[in-house]
Structures are given as structure tokens and as C-alpha cells.
Amino acid sequence: MTNLFFVVSGENPTLPYSEVKSILSAEGYPYRIIEELTQILRVDADTDCVEAVKFRSALARYCCLEIFACKASLDEIVFNLRGIDYTQFLGEDESFVVRILRIRGSSPHISCIALEGRTGEIILENMRGRGVRVDLKNPNKTFLGFLTDNNFIFGLKLAELTRKELIKRNPSRRVFFHPAALTAKMARCMVNLAQSRRGDLILDPFCGTGSILIEAGLIGCRVIGFDVKRYMVKGSIKNLDSLGIKPEHMAVADARFLPLASGSVDRIVTDPPYGT
């Protein structure tokens, strides 16, 4: 196990952290929480877990190998930067870039641009004679530093997550649309929070347009859905089919009287309707 950190969305104070933890648990990766900072979750875990988080997460932004963490003091940051043997992270003739990002206005006394330049100089000095160079557009390696809660976290980027695929699956882009449908991002987050595993049978008794069933199906779960409205069930089937997801069963049914035996599903993930 090694120190990693995940940079997460700031749109909710707790969900992003819980989502990453749930993914690690669902995928069977042991981990230890080191610290939760604003938009950063530091953990001790196997680096193999990064691919699982990259594949599944809706709310993580970066997965990084942690190199060091310290207080957001320029002298302390530079001291730590100079103490690193960068041959651990850069090979002969490789290129790199340094990006320093400030989270929610943390440590305004430190210039991100100036610190990027200083860090780059220190790395080049450390790697002198090895053909290492800076490449701002297409680097082999990216070093990321984050200022948050008056702390500085520095690491090597292992993965960067984008929302492109989630956006493509948003309700307005589906074959069947309904304005009350969950976004792909929220549906994926809910599936992850339930610690859904590949092969699990996931039930949504209020399936609507199929948002939750879609996201569960795309991570390898089997899905089953019901809705009291026939046109919703038909629309959900169309949406699932358009993404190559074949449900175990879909039917019109009242959620209070589902035609299922007790204990026949592994997880229930749903967004109940408002009112009665």
C-alpha cells in the first residue's frame, strides 16, 4: 500500500468522499483514510485501485500518487521539493509539466504560477544530465500540487477524470426523455454509494427513464426495473437498449407489491417520486 490522494468535486460537502470510499470497498481494495481536506481525500491504498475509481467515479477529478504533504509555507514547500529524488518518477529523456491549483482561495499569499516555475526548476536541477525537459502541451508526466485548508499536497498524476461520457448520457440526450429524470452523474454516484459490484442484481422499483439502471449496467451489474407507468417502462427499455444494456426483467408494477421473492436482489437503488 502507498499514499494516494483523490481530488474530488466541491459541489457537495460529503458525497464525493463517500463515493470514492464506496468504490474502494465495492471493488475489494483495503484502504486507510489519512485525512479529508477540502476537495481532497488522502488514503493509504494499493495503486491498482486507481483504475477502479477512474472507471466508476462520477465525482472524482484526479487520482494522484502522493509525494509529500506539508503546511502551505513557501519555505516548507521548497524544502520538501528539494528533498525528493525525482528519478523515482521520471525516466531518461522524459518530459514533464507542473501544475499548482488553489482550492477555494486557500493560501492567497502563495502565487501558483511562481510556485509552478520554482518546482520545475528544482526538478530540472535534480534530473540534470538525464535529458529531462519541460513540455507544457504533451508531457510524459504531470506533477500536481494543491493548496487547500492551508496545506500543500504534491503528487504525480495517475489519472484524470472528465465528465464527457456522463454528459453524453444526460436525460436530454437519451432516446426517451422526461424532465424529471436523474442526471447520469447523480445516478452513477448513487450506484457507487450502494457499493454495487459487478454481477450484482440491482433493482430500481421507480425506474422512470432508466437513469440508475443505465449506470448500474455500465459498470457490469445486472439490472431489473419496475414503474407504475407503462410509458416509463417502455421508454426505459429504449434507453437501456440504445446503450447495449439488456435488463434481467422490466415490467409495469406498483412498488408496494413487486412480483419478487424476498432476498432475490442484491441492491435497491432508487429515486422515489415526490408526494403520494
N, C-alpha and C positions, 0 to 999 in steps of 0.2 A: 504494500500500500504506500501511497505517496500523497503529498499535499496538492490538492487541486482547488480551483475556485471557479464558481459559475456566476457570471454576470447576468442578472435577471431583470425583467421588465419592472418598471416602477409604477405601473397602473393600478396595482393593488398592494396593500401593505403585507399580506401574508400568503396569498395564493401561489406566487411564483416559487417561494421557498418550499412550500408544501408539495408543489408539483414535482420539483426535482427530487426531493426525498422519496416521494411515492414511486417515481420511476426507478430509482435505485433499488428500492425494496421489491417492486414487482419483478424486476429483472434479476433479482437474486444477488446483487452486489453488496457485500458488507461495507459499512461506512461509519465514520465517526465525525460528528459535527465539531468543527474547530471554533467557528464564530459566524454569527449572522450580522452583517453590516448592511447599511442602506444599499440595496440592489446588488449585494454580493454575498454569496454563500460559500464559506470556506469549509472544505471537508478533507478528511483523510480517507482515500479510497483507491482502488485499482484504476489505472488509466484506461483499462478496457471499457469502463463504464461510460466513457465519453461518447462512444458511438451510439449507445442506447439513448442517452439524453439528446444527442443530436437528431436521432431518428424520430423520437417521440415527443419532445417538449414543444409546447406552444408558447411558453413564457420565458424561456432562457434565451440569452443573446450570444454569449461567448462561453466557451469551456476552455480553461487555461491550466497549464502546469504552473503551480506557484513556485517562484524562485525565491522571493522573500517578501515579508510584510514588516512595516515599521510605522512609527509616527510620521505625520506629514511635516517633517522638518527637513529643509533642503540639505543641511549638513548631514543629517542622519541618512537621508536617501542616497546622497553621493557616496557616503562611507560604505553603505551596503552594496551599491553598484560596483564599487572598486574591489570589493571582496569576492566577486563572483568569477569563477573560471568558465568563460563562455565557450570553451571547446566542448563542454557538455551539450551545448545546444546548436552550435554552428560547425559545419564541416569545412574542409578546404574549398576555397573558391565559391562559397555560398554567399548569397545576398540576404539582406535583412532590412527591416524598417522598424521604427519605434513610434508608437502612438500612446500619448498620455491623455486620458479623458477625466474630466471633472464631473462628479455626480452631485447634482442638486446644490451647486455653488460651494461645495466643500473646499476649504483651504485656498481662499482667494489670493493669499499672499504669494502663492507659487504660480509662476507662468508655465502653462502646459507646453507652449511652443519652445520656450527656453529649456525646459527640462527634457524635451524630446531631443534637442540638439546636444545637450550635455551628455545624455545617456548614450547617444550614437557615438560621440567622441570617445567615451570610456570603452565601449565595446570594440571600436576600431583599434584603439590603443592596445587593448588586451589581446586582440587577434592579429596583431601586426605580423606581416610576413607569411600569412596564410591565404592571401588572395581574397579575403572577405571584403565586401563592399556594401554600400547602401544602395537600395533600389526602392524608390518611393511608389512605383507603379505595379511591379510584378516580383515581389521579393520571395525568396525561398522560405524565410522565416519571419514571423511578426512577433515583436515583443510588445506587450500591452501593460500599461501602468494606469492605475485608477486611484484617484483621490476621493475618499469617501469617509465621512464621520471623523475628519481629522486624522485619518490613517492613509497610508500609501501601500497598495498591493501591486506587486510586479510579477509578471509571468510570461510564459511563452504560449501563444495562441495555439490550441489544439483543434478547435472547431469554432466556426461562426454560423449562427443560425439566422435564417431570413424567414420572412412571413410570406414569401411569394406563393408557395404552394397552398398555404392556408387561405390566402386571399382568393386564389382561383376557385376554392371550394366554398366561398361565402354564398349565402342564400340567393342573392340576386343573380348569381352566375350558374345556378343549377337549372336542370331541365324543368323541374317543378318548383315554383316559388310561392312562398307565403311570407308576409311581412313580419309575422311573429316568430319566425324560425331563429334558432340559436346560431350565432356565428360559428364558423369552423374552429376558431381559436378557443372559444369558451367550451364548445363540445369536446374538443381534444383534451383540454385541461381537466374537465370532469371525468373523462375516461381514465386519465392518468391518476387523478386523485383517488379513484376507486381501486387503484393498484391492479388494474386489469392485466392479465397475462396472455401471451399467445395461446390460442386454443381454448381459452375460456368462453363459456356461453354467456353473452351479455344480453340482458333483457331491458328494453325500454317500453313500458306499458302506455306511455303517452308519446308515441314515436313522431307524430307530426310529419314534417318533411324528411325526417331521417337523419338529422344532423349528428346525433350521438351514435347512431348505428353506423354511419359512414366512417366516423373517426375510429370507432372500435374495430370495424372491419379492416381498415387500412393498416392497423398495427398487428393484424393476424388473429383477431378474435372472431369467434362465430357469433352471429347476431340473430336475435328474434325480436319482433316488434308488433305492438298492437296499438290501435287507436279506435276511438268510438265513432270516428267519422270515416266513412268509406273512401271519400275522395282523397283524404290524407294518406290512407294506406296505399292507395293506387299511386299517388304522387311520390311517396317514399320509395316504393318499389322501383319507379322510374329513375329516381335519383341514385339509388344503390346500383342499379343495372348500368347506368351511364359511367360508373367508376369501377365496373367489373366486380362488384361485391354481390355474392349470392347468399341471401339470408337463409337461415335454417327454416324459418317459418314467419309469415306475415299474415295478419288477419284482423278483421273488424271485431273488437271486443271491448267490453266495459272493464276498466282497470280493477274494479271491485270483484269481478267474477271471471278471472282469467282461466282459460282451459289448460292449466298447467298443474302438474303434480308438485307438491311441496318439496323443495330442495332440488328442483330439476334445472336450475340455472346457477351460475357461479357468481354473477354480479347483477345488480339492478342499478342502472344509471339512467336518470330521467329528469326532465324539467316539467313538473306538474303544471297544469293550467291554473290561472288565477280564478278566484271565485268558485261558484258551485254550479 
